């Protein structure tokens, strides 16, 4: 089974080797058709330095701690 790949924007980098990444998804309501935006935050393990506002890709991995179960894969230079 392959590991899921996510992409989002770095919200916080204040922890050692861990960053908070916000993933935003937009879905359509099945009955009314209205667009619904949902935001979820993930704790991601990162060996390389990452600054706030960068767009990154991360994937599922072995648990690094109780709450950190994802690792950084790709960092994009342009956050906007």
mmCIF file as gemmi writes it, N, C-alpha and C atoms, coordinates in Angstrom:
data_model
loop_
_atom_site.group_PDB
_atom_site.id
_atom_site.type_symbol
_atom_site.label_atom_id
_atom_site.label_alt_id
_atom_site.label_comp_id
_atom_site.label_asym_id
_atom_site.label_entity_id
_atom_site.label_seq_id
_atom_site.pdbx_PDB_ins_code
_atom_site.Cartn_x
_atom_site.Cartn_y
_atom_site.Cartn_z
_atom_site.occupancy
_atom_site.B_iso_or_equiv
_atom_site.pdbx_formal_charge
_atom_site.auth_seq_id
_atom_site.auth_asym_id
_atom_site.pdbx_PDB_model_num
ATOM 1 N N . UNK Axp A 1 ? 0.84 -1.179 0 1 0 ? 1 A 1
ATOM 2 C CA . UNK Axp A 1 ? 0 0 0 1 0 ? 1 A 1
ATOM 3 C C . UNK Axp A 1 ? 0.885 1.241 0 1 0 ? 1 A 1
ATOM 4 N N . UNK Axp A 2 ? 0.617 2.176 -0.894 1 0 ? 2 A 1
ATOM 5 C CA . UNK Axp A 2 ? 1.447 3.363 -0.994 1 0 ? 2 A 1
ATOM 6 C C . UNK Axp A 2 ? 1.089 4.384 0.082 1 0 ? 2 A 1
ATOM 7 N N . UNK Axp A 3 ? 2.057 5.238 0.38 1 0 ? 3 A 1
ATOM 8 C CA . UNK Axp A 3 ? 1.856 6.261 1.396 1 0 ? 3 A 1
ATOM 9 C C . UNK Axp A 3 ? 1.175 7.462 0.768 1 0 ? 3 A 1
ATOM 10 N N . UNK Axp A 4 ? 0.235 8.072 1.503 1 0 ? 4 A 1
ATOM 11 C CA . UNK Axp A 4 ? -0.469 9.241 0.985 1 0 ? 4 A 1
ATOM 12 C C . UNK Axp A 4 ? 0.46 10.44 0.95 1 0 ? 4 A 1
ATOM 13 N N . UNK Axp A 5 ? 0.317 11.25 -0.084 1 0 ? 5 A 1
ATOM 14 C CA . UNK Axp A 5 ? 1.122 12.449 -0.256 1 0 ? 5 A 1
ATOM 15 C C . UNK Axp A 5 ? 0.225 13.666 -0.119 1 0 ? 5 A 1
ATOM 16 N N . UNK Axp A 6 ? 0.594 14.603 0.75 1 0 ? 6 A 1
ATOM 17 C CA . UNK Axp A 6 ? -0.174 15.818 0.996 1 0 ? 6 A 1
ATOM 18 C C . UNK Axp A 6 ? 0.678 17.027 0.635 1 0 ? 6 A 1
ATOM 19 N N . UNK Axp A 7 ? 0.039 18.172 0.424 1 0 ? 7 A 1
ATOM 20 C CA . UNK Axp A 7 ? 0.779 19.422 0.249 1 0 ? 7 A 1
ATOM 21 C C . UNK Axp A 7 ? 0.033 20.526 0.975 1 0 ? 7 A 1
ATOM 22 N N . UNK Axp A 8 ? 0.8 21.447 1.553 1 0 ? 8 A 1
ATOM 23 C CA . UNK Axp A 8 ? 0.2 22.532 2.312 1 0 ? 8 A 1
ATOM 24 C C . UNK Axp A 8 ? 1.219 23.624 2.586 1 0 ? 8 A 1
ATOM 25 N N . UNK Axp A 9 ? 0.817 24.597 3.4 1 0 ? 9 A 1
ATOM 26 C CA . UNK Axp A 9 ? 1.638 25.76 3.712 1 0 ? 9 A 1
ATOM 27 C C . UNK Axp A 9 ? 2.136 25.64 5.148 1 0 ? 9 A 1
ATOM 28 N N . UNK Axp A 10 ? 3.414 25.935 5.363 1 0 ? 10 A 1
ATOM 29 C CA . UNK Axp A 10 ? 3.995 25.879 6.703 1 0 ? 10 A 1
ATOM 30 C C . UNK Axp A 10 ? 3.442 27.033 7.53 1 0 ? 10 A 1
ATOM 31 N N . UNK Axp A 11 ? 2.848 26.706 8.682 1 0 ? 11 A 1
ATOM 32 C CA . UNK Axp A 11 ? 2.252 27.701 9.565 1 0 ? 11 A 1
ATOM 33 C C . UNK Axp A 11 ? 3.194 28.083 10.688 1 0 ? 11 A 1
ATOM 34 N N . UNK Axp A 12 ? 3.915 27.109 11.238 1 0 ? 12 A 1
ATOM 35 C CA . UNK Axp A 12 ? 4.814 27.373 12.361 1 0 ? 12 A 1
ATOM 36 C C . UNK Axp A 12 ? 6.042 26.491 12.244 1 0 ? 12 A 1
ATOM 37 N N . UNK Axp A 13 ? 7.2 27.061 12.603 1 0 ? 13 A 1
ATOM 38 C CA . UNK Axp A 13 ? 8.445 26.292 12.596 1 0 ? 13 A 1
ATOM 39 C C . UNK Axp A 13 ? 9.213 26.494 13.901 1 0 ? 13 A 1
ATOM 40 N N . UNK Axp A 14 ? 8.521 26.678 14.997 1 0 ? 14 A 1
ATOM 41 C CA . UNK Axp A 14 ? 9.138 27.005 16.273 1 0 ? 14 A 1
ATOM 42 C C . UNK Axp A 14 ? 9.681 25.792 17.025 1 0 ? 14 A 1
ATOM 43 N N . UNK Axp A 15 ? 9.303 24.586 16.621 1 0 ? 15 A 1
ATOM 44 C CA . UNK Axp A 15 ? 9.768 23.379 17.309 1 0 ? 15 A 1
ATOM 45 C C . UNK Axp A 15 ? 11.04 22.845 16.655 1 0 ? 15 A 1
ATOM 46 N N . UNK Axp A 16 ? 11.768 22.015 17.389 1 0 ? 16 A 1
ATOM 47 C CA . UNK Axp A 16 ? 12.977 21.398 16.842 1 0 ? 16 A 1
ATOM 48 C C . UNK Axp A 16 ? 12.598 20.235 15.932 1 0 ? 16 A 1
ATOM 49 N N . UNK Axp A 17 ? 13.01 20.306 14.664 1 0 ? 17 A 1
ATOM 50 C CA . UNK Axp A 17 ? 12.792 19.252 13.667 1 0 ? 17 A 1
ATOM 51 C C . UNK Axp A 17 ? 11.318 18.937 13.424 1 0 ? 17 A 1
ATOM 52 N N . UNK Axp A 18 ? 10.408 19.82 13.796 1 0 ? 18 A 1
ATOM 53 C CA . UNK Axp A 18 ? 8.981 19.617 13.544 1 0 ? 18 A 1
ATOM 54 C C . UNK Axp A 18 ? 8.374 20.931 13.086 1 0 ? 18 A 1
ATOM 55 N N . UNK Axp A 19 ? 7.527 20.869 12.06 1 0 ? 19 A 1
ATOM 56 C CA . UNK Axp A 19 ? 6.814 22.052 11.576 1 0 ? 19 A 1
ATOM 57 C C . UNK Axp A 19 ? 5.323 21.753 11.546 1 0 ? 19 A 1
ATOM 58 N N . UNK Axp A 20 ? 4.519 22.811 11.645 1 0 ? 20 A 1
ATOM 59 C CA . UNK Axp A 20 ? 3.072 22.681 11.532 1 0 ? 20 A 1
ATOM 60 C C . UNK Axp A 20 ? 2.69 23.082 10.114 1 0 ? 20 A 1
ATOM 61 N N . UNK Axp A 21 ? 2.001 22.189 9.41 1 0 ? 21 A 1
ATOM 62 C CA . UNK Axp A 21 ? 1.599 22.438 8.025 1 0 ? 21 A 1
ATOM 63 C C . UNK Axp A 21 ? 0.077 22.452 7.963 1 0 ? 21 A 1
ATOM 64 N N . UNK Axp A 22 ? -0.482 23.502 7.341 1 0 ? 22 A 1
ATOM 65 C CA . UNK Axp A 22 ? -1.925 23.643 7.185 1 0 ? 22 A 1
ATOM 66 C C . UNK Axp A 22 ? -2.319 23.215 5.782 1 0 ? 22 A 1
ATOM 67 N N . UNK Axp A 23 ? -3.264 22.278 5.714 1 0 ? 23 A 1
ATOM 68 C CA . UNK Axp A 23 ? -3.777 21.785 4.432 1 0 ? 23 A 1
ATOM 69 C C . UNK Axp A 23 ? -5.215 22.254 4.293 1 0 ? 23 A 1
ATOM 70 N N . UNK Axp A 24 ? -5.509 22.918 3.19 1 0 ? 24 A 1
ATOM 71 C CA . UNK Axp A 24 ? -6.843 23.463 2.943 1 0 ? 24 A 1
ATOM 72 C C . UNK Axp A 24 ? -7.488 22.706 1.787 1 0 ? 24 A 1
ATOM 73 N N . UNK Axp A 25 ? -8.707 22.213 2.002 1 0 ? 25 A 1
ATOM 74 C CA . UNK Axp A 25 ? -9.439 21.527 0.953 1 0 ? 25 A 1
ATOM 75 C C . UNK Axp A 25 ? -10.777 22.22 0.734 1 0 ? 25 A 1
ATOM 76 N N . UNK Axp A 26 ? -11.227 22.251 -0.505 1 0 ? 26 A 1
ATOM 77 C CA . UNK Axp A 26 ? -12.511 22.846 -0.853 1 0 ? 26 A 1
ATOM 78 C C . UNK Axp A 26 ? -13.365 21.752 -1.473 1 0 ? 26 A 1
ATOM 79 N N . UNK Axp A 27 ? -14.52 21.519 -0.857 1 0 ? 27 A 1
ATOM 80 C CA . UNK Axp A 27 ? -15.445 20.501 -1.344 1 0 ? 27 A 1
ATOM 81 C C . UNK Axp A 27 ? -16.793 21.129 -1.619 1 0 ? 27 A 1
ATOM 82 N N . UNK Axp A 28 ? -17.553 20.493 -2.459 1 0 ? 28 A 1
ATOM 83 C CA . UNK Axp A 28 ? -18.892 20.958 -2.78 1 0 ? 28 A 1
ATOM 84 C C . UNK Axp A 28 ? -19.906 20.172 -1.95 1 0 ? 28 A 1
ATOM 85 N N . UNK Axp A 29 ? -20.898 20.864 -1.383 1 0 ? 29 A 1
ATOM 86 C CA . UNK Axp A 29 ? -21.939 20.189 -0.604 1 0 ? 29 A 1
ATOM 87 C C . UNK Axp A 29 ? -22.752 19.313 -1.548 1 0 ? 29 A 1
ATOM 88 N N . UNK Axp A 30 ? -23.042 18.061 -1.157 1 0 ? 30 A 1
ATOM 89 C CA . UNK Axp A 30 ? -23.71 17.147 -2.089 1 0 ? 30 A 1
ATOM 90 C C . UNK Axp A 30 ? -25.112 17.575 -2.493 1 0 ? 30 A 1
ATOM 91 N N . UNK Axp A 31 ? -25.852 18.251 -1.601 1 0 ? 31 A 1
ATOM 92 C CA . UNK Axp A 31 ? -27.233 18.616 -1.918 1 0 ? 31 A 1
ATOM 93 C C . UNK Axp A 31 ? -27.364 20.056 -2.414 1 0 ? 31 A 1
ATOM 94 N N . UNK Axp A 32 ? -26.694 20.977 -1.729 1 0 ? 32 A 1
ATOM 95 C CA . UNK Axp A 32 ? -26.864 22.392 -2.042 1 0 ? 32 A 1
ATOM 96 C C . UNK Axp A 32 ? -25.836 22.943 -3.023 1 0 ? 32 A 1
ATOM 97 N N . UNK Axp A 33 ? -24.73 22.262 -3.19 1 0 ? 33 A 1
ATOM 98 C CA . UNK Axp A 33 ? -23.73 22.709 -4.154 1 0 ? 33 A 1
ATOM 99 C C . UNK Axp A 33 ? -22.83 23.822 -3.664 1 0 ? 33 A 1
ATOM 100 N N . UNK Axp A 34 ? -23.005 24.282 -2.44 1 0 ? 34 A 1
ATOM 101 C CA . UNK Axp A 34 ? -22.177 25.358 -1.896 1 0 ? 34 A 1
ATOM 102 C C . UNK Axp A 34 ? -20.769 24.833 -1.622 1 0 ? 34 A 1
ATOM 103 N N . UNK Axp A 35 ? -19.766 25.67 -1.889 1 0 ? 35 A 1
ATOM 104 C CA . UNK Axp A 35 ? -18.383 25.293 -1.649 1 0 ? 35 A 1
ATOM 105 C C . UNK Axp A 35 ? -18.091 25.416 -0.15 1 0 ? 35 A 1
ATOM 106 N N . UNK Axp A 36 ? -17.511 24.355 0.415 1 0 ? 36 A 1
ATOM 107 C CA . UNK Axp A 36 ? -17.181 24.317 1.833 1 0 ? 36 A 1
ATOM 108 C C . UNK Axp A 36 ? -15.67 24.156 1.966 1 0 ? 36 A 1
ATOM 109 N N . UNK Axp A 37 ? -15.038 25.095 2.691 1 0 ? 37 A 1
ATOM 110 C CA . UNK Axp A 37 ? -13.596 25.065 2.889 1 0 ? 37 A 1
ATOM 111 C C . UNK Axp A 37 ? -13.299 24.433 4.242 1 0 ? 37 A 1
ATOM 112 N N . UNK Axp A 38 ? -12.427 23.442 4.265 1 0 ? 38 A 1
ATOM 113 C CA . UNK Axp A 38 ? -12.022 22.829 5.523 1 0 ? 38 A 1
ATOM 114 C C . UNK Axp A 38 ? -10.504 22.936 5.652 1 0 ? 38 A 1
ATOM 115 N N . UNK Axp A 39 ? -10.048 23.206 6.865 1 0 ? 39 A 1
ATOM 116 C CA . UNK Axp A 39 ? -8.63 23.387 7.14 1 0 ? 39 A 1
ATOM 117 C C . UNK Axp A 39 ? -8.215 22.373 8.192 1 0 ? 39 A 1
ATOM 118 N N . UNK Axp A 40 ? -7.092 21.689 7.964 1 0 ? 40 A 1
ATOM 119 C CA . UNK Axp A 40 ? -6.567 20.735 8.927 1 0 ? 40 A 1
ATOM 120 C C . UNK Axp A 40 ? -5.077 20.979 9.095 1 0 ? 40 A 1
ATOM 121 N N . UNK Axp A 41 ? -4.595 20.875 10.334 1 0 ? 41 A 1
ATOM 122 C CA . UNK Axp A 41 ? -3.181 21.082 10.627 1 0 ? 41 A 1
ATOM 123 C C . UNK Axp A 41 ? -2.517 19.748 10.922 1 0 ? 41 A 1
ATOM 124 N N . UNK Axp A 42 ? -1.317 19.571 10.387 1 0 ? 42 A 1
ATOM 125 C CA . UNK Axp A 42 ? -0.536 18.362 10.585 1 0 ? 42 A 1
ATOM 126 C C . UNK Axp A 42 ? 0.81 18.736 11.185 1 0 ? 42 A 1
ATOM 127 N N . UNK Axp A 43 ? 1.33 17.891 12.077 1 0 ? 43 A 1
ATOM 128 C CA . UNK Axp A 43 ? 2.685 18.03 12.582 1 0 ? 43 A 1
ATOM 129 C C . UNK Axp A 43 ? 3.587 17.161 11.723 1 0 ? 43 A 1
ATOM 130 N N . UNK Axp A 44 ? 4.608 17.782 11.118 1 0 ? 44 A 1
ATOM 131 C CA . UNK Axp A 44 ? 5.454 17.102 10.136 1 0 ? 44 A 1
ATOM 132 C C . UNK Axp A 44 ? 6.905 17.15 10.594 1 0 ? 44 A 1
ATOM 133 N N . UNK Axp A 45 ? 7.582 16.008 10.544 1 0 ? 45 A 1
ATOM 134 C CA . UNK Axp A 45 ? 9.004 15.927 10.882 1 0 ? 45 A 1
ATOM 135 C C . UNK Axp A 45 ? 9.815 16.49 9.728 1 0 ? 45 A 1
ATOM 136 N N . UNK Axp A 46 ? 10.775 17.376 10.04 1 0 ? 46 A 1
ATOM 137 C CA . UNK Axp A 46 ? 11.57 18.02 9.002 1 0 ? 46 A 1
ATOM 138 C C . UNK Axp A 46 ? 13.021 18.099 9.443 1 0 ? 46 A 1
ATOM 139 N N . UNK Axp A 47 ? 13.928 17.457 8.712 1 0 ? 47 A 1
ATOM 140 C CA . UNK Axp A 47 ? 15.359 17.551 9.006 1 0 ? 47 A 1
ATOM 141 C C . UNK Axp A 47 ? 15.955 18.838 8.454 1 0 ? 47 A 1
ATOM 142 N N . UNK Axp A 48 ? 15.416 19.325 7.344 1 0 ? 48 A 1
ATOM 143 C CA . UNK Axp A 48 ? 15.94 20.537 6.723 1 0 ? 48 A 1
ATOM 144 C C . UNK Axp A 48 ? 15.198 21.765 7.239 1 0 ? 48 A 1
ATOM 145 N N . UNK Axp A 49 ? 15.864 22.922 7.286 1 0 ? 49 A 1
ATOM 146 C CA . UNK Axp A 49 ? 15.196 24.131 7.78 1 0 ? 49 A 1
ATOM 147 C C . UNK Axp A 49 ? 14.129 24.617 6.798 1 0 ? 49 A 1
ATOM 148 N N . UNK Axp A 50 ? 12.97 24.958 7.336 1 0 ? 50 A 1
ATOM 149 C CA . UNK Axp A 50 ? 11.837 25.419 6.537 1 0 ? 50 A 1
ATOM 150 C C . UNK Axp A 50 ? 11.302 26.688 7.184 1 0 ? 50 A 1
ATOM 151 N N . UNK Axp A 51 ? 10.993 27.694 6.38 1 0 ? 51 A 1
ATOM 152 C CA . UNK Axp A 51 ? 10.466 28.943 6.93 1 0 ? 51 A 1
ATOM 153 C C . UNK Axp A 51 ? 8.95 28.991 6.759 1 0 ? 51 A 1
ATOM 154 N N . UNK Axp A 52 ? 8.309 29.852 7.543 1 0 ? 52 A 1
ATOM 155 C CA . UNK Axp A 52 ? 6.856 29.99 7.482 1 0 ? 52 A 1
ATOM 156 C C . UNK Axp A 52 ? 6.429 30.533 6.127 1 0 ? 52 A 1
ATOM 157 N N . UNK Axp A 53 ? 5.308 30.042 5.625 1 0 ? 53 A 1
ATOM 158 C CA . UNK Axp A 53 ? 4.778 30.496 4.349 1 0 ? 53 A 1
ATOM 159 C C . UNK Axp A 53 ? 5.213 29.668 3.16 1 0 ? 53 A 1
ATOM 160 N N . UNK Axp A 54 ? 6.149 28.761 3.341 1 0 ? 54 A 1
ATOM 161 C CA . UNK Axp A 54 ? 6.596 27.918 2.231 1 0 ? 54 A 1
ATOM 162 C C . UNK Axp A 54 ? 5.58 26.823 1.946 1 0 ? 54 A 1
ATOM 163 N N . UNK Axp A 55 ? 5.447 26.468 0.676 1 0 ? 55 A 1
ATOM 164 C CA . UNK Axp A 55 ? 4.582 25.366 0.278 1 0 ? 55 A 1
ATOM 165 C C . UNK Axp A 55 ? 5.419 24.099 0.283 1 0 ? 55 A 1
ATOM 166 N N . UNK Axp A 56 ? 4.968 23.085 1.031 1 0 ? 56 A 1
ATOM 167 C CA . UNK Axp A 56 ? 5.727 21.845 1.161 1 0 ? 56 A 1
ATOM 168 C C . UNK Axp A 56 ? 4.838 20.647 0.85 1 0 ? 56 A 1
ATOM 169 N N . UNK Axp A 57 ? 5.48 19.536 0.519 1 0 ? 57 A 1
ATOM 170 C CA . UNK Axp A 57 ? 4.791 18.26 0.346 1 0 ? 57 A 1
ATOM 171 C C . UNK Axp A 57 ? 5.305 17.315 1.419 1 0 ? 57 A 1
ATOM 172 N N . UNK Axp A 58 ? 4.395 16.511 1.954 1 0 ? 58 A 1
ATOM 173 C CA . UNK Axp A 58 ? 4.781 15.562 2.987 1 0 ? 58 A 1
ATOM 174 C C . UNK Axp A 58 ? 3.973 14.299 2.82 1 0 ? 58 A 1
ATOM 175 N N . UNK Axp A 59 ? 4.47 13.207 3.426 1 0 ? 59 A 1
ATOM 176 C CA . UNK Axp A 59 ? 3.827 11.905 3.285 1 0 ? 59 A 1
ATOM 177 C C . UNK Axp A 59 ? 3.751 11.201 4.63 1 0 ? 59 A 1
ATOM 178 N N . UNK Axp A 60 ? 2.913 10.169 4.674 1 0 ? 60 A 1
ATOM 179 C CA . UNK Axp A 60 ? 2.795 9.353 5.875 1 0 ? 60 A 1
ATOM 180 C C . UNK Axp A 60 ? 4.099 8.605 6.107 1 0 ? 60 A 1
ATOM 181 N N . UNK Axp A 61 ? 4.418 8.342 7.371 1 0 ? 61 A 1
ATOM 182 C CA . UNK Axp A 61 ? 5.627 7.605 7.694 1 0 ? 61 A 1
ATOM 183 C C . UNK Axp A 61 ? 5.458 6.917 9.04 1 0 ? 61 A 1
ATOM 184 N N . UNK Axp A 62 ? 6.531 6.346 9.511 1 0 ? 62 A 1
ATOM 185 C CA . UNK Axp A 62 ? 6.496 5.733 10.829 1 0 ? 62 A 1
ATOM 186 C C . UNK Axp A 62 ? 6.303 6.828 11.879 1 0 ? 62 A 1
ATOM 187 N N . UNK Axp A 63 ? 5.732 6.527 13.013 1 0 ? 63 A 1
ATOM 188 C CA . UNK Axp A 63 ? 5.55 7.557 14.045 1 0 ? 63 A 1
ATOM 189 C C . UNK Axp A 63 ? 6.891 8.023 14.618 1 0 ? 63 A 1
ATOM 190 N N . UNK Axp A 64 ? 7.104 9.329 14.601 1 0 ? 64 A 1
ATOM 191 C CA . UNK Axp A 64 ? 8.293 9.911 15.214 1 0 ? 64 A 1
ATOM 192 C C . UNK Axp A 64 ? 8.044 10.201 16.687 1 0 ? 64 A 1
ATOM 193 N N . UNK Axp A 65 ? 6.8 10.479 17.043 1 0 ? 65 A 1
ATOM 194 C CA . UNK Axp A 65 ? 6.402 10.708 18.427 1 0 ? 65 A 1
ATOM 195 C C . UNK Axp A 65 ? 4.904 10.443 18.516 1 0 ? 65 A 1
ATOM 196 N N . UNK Axp A 66 ? 4.287 10.866 19.615 1 0 ? 66 A 1
ATOM 197 C CA . UNK Axp A 66 ? 2.864 10.613 19.814 1 0 ? 66 A 1
ATOM 198 C C . UNK Axp A 66 ? 2.016 11.276 18.736 1 0 ? 66 A 1
ATOM 199 N N . UNK Axp A 67 ? 2.346 12.503 18.34 1 0 ? 67 A 1
ATOM 200 C CA . UNK Axp A 67 ? 1.522 13.261 17.402 1 0 ? 67 A 1
ATOM 201 C C . UNK Axp A 67 ? 2.144 13.45 16.021 1 0 ? 67 A 1
ATOM 202 N N . UNK Axp A 68 ? 3.435 13.167 15.875 1 0 ? 68 A 1
ATOM 203 C CA . UNK Axp A 68 ? 4.127 13.39 14.599 1 0 ? 68 A 1
ATOM 204 C C . UNK Axp A 68 ? 4.21 12.08 13.834 1 0 ? 68 A 1
ATOM 205 N N . UNK Axp A 69 ? 3.418 11.979 12.742 1 0 ? 69 A 1
ATOM 206 C CA . UNK Axp A 69 ? 3.365 10.749 11.949 1 0 ? 69 A 1
ATOM 207 C C . UNK Axp A 69 ? 3.567 11.001 10.463 1 0 ? 69 A 1
ATOM 208 N N . UNK Axp A 70 ? 4.131 12.161 10.125 1 0 ? 70 A 1
ATOM 209 C CA . UNK Axp A 70 ? 4.381 12.537 8.742 1 0 ? 70 A 1
ATOM 210 C C . UNK Axp A 70 ? 5.805 13.058 8.615 1 0 ? 70 A 1
ATOM 211 N N . UNK Axp A 71 ? 6.383 12.928 7.4 1 0 ? 71 A 1
ATOM 212 C CA . UNK Axp A 71 ? 7.717 13.453 7.166 1 0 ? 71 A 1
ATOM 213 C C . UNK Axp A 71 ? 7.732 14.304 5.902 1 0 ? 71 A 1
ATOM 214 N N . UNK Axp A 72 ? 8.583 15.312 5.913 1 0 ? 72 A 1
ATOM 215 C CA . UNK Axp A 72 ? 8.71 16.251 4.806 1 0 ? 72 A 1
ATOM 216 C C . UNK Axp A 72 ? 9.37 15.569 3.621 1 0 ? 72 A 1
ATOM 217 N N . UNK Axp A 73 ? 8.831 15.82 2.42 1 0 ? 73 A 1
ATOM 218 C CA . UNK Axp A 73 ? 9.378 15.212 1.213 1 0 ? 73 A 1
ATOM 219 C C . UNK Axp A 73 ? 9.976 16.279 0.303 1 0 ? 73 A 1
ATOM 220 N N . UNK Axp A 74 ? 9.172 17.266 -0.079 1 0 ? 74 A 1
ATOM 221 C CA . UNK Axp A 74 ? 9.598 18.276 -1.053 1 0 ? 74 A 1
ATOM 222 C C . UNK Axp A 74 ? 9.305 19.659 -0.494 1 0 ? 74 A 1
ATOM 223 N N . UNK Axp A 75 ? 10.213 20.582 -0.707 1 0 ? 75 A 1
ATOM 224 C CA . UNK Axp A 75 ? 10 21.963 -0.338 1 0 ? 75 A 1
ATOM 225 C C . UNK Axp A 75 ? 10.003 22.816 -1.581 1 0 ? 75 A 1
ATOM 226 N N . UNK Axp A 76 ? 8.938 23.593 -1.787 1 0 ? 76 A 1
ATOM 227 C CA . UNK Axp A 76 ? 8.877 24.536 -2.912 1 0 ? 76 A 1
ATOM 228 C C . UNK Axp A 76 ? 9.368 25.887 -2.421 1 0 ? 76 A 1
ATOM 229 N N . UNK Axp A 77 ? 10.114 26.598 -3.249 1 0 ? 77 A 1
ATOM 230 C CA . UNK Axp A 77 ? 10.687 27.877 -2.83 1 0 ? 77 A 1
ATOM 231 C C . UNK Axp A 77 ? 9.657 29.002 -2.808 1 0 ? 77 A 1
ATOM 232 N N . UNK Axp A 78 ? 8.681 28.96 -3.705 1 0 ? 78 A 1
ATOM 233 C CA . UNK Axp A 78 ? 7.711 30.041 -3.798 1 0 ? 78 A 1
ATOM 234 C C . UNK Axp A 78 ? 6.466 29.675 -3.016 1 0 ? 78 A 1
ATOM 235 N N . UNK Axp A 79 ? 6.141 30.459 -1.967 1 0 ? 79 A 1
ATOM 236 C CA . UNK Axp A 79 ? 5.003 30.159 -1.122 1 0 ? 79 A 1
ATOM 237 C C . UNK Axp A 79 ? 3.699 30.764 -1.594 1 0 ? 79 A 1
ATOM 238 N N . UNK Axp A 80 ? 3.74 31.624 -2.648 1 0 ? 80 A 1
ATOM 239 C CA . UNK Axp A 80 ? 2.517 32.313 -3.066 1 0 ? 80 A 1
ATOM 240 C C . UNK Axp A 80 ? 2.158 32.022 -4.463 1 0 ? 80 A 1
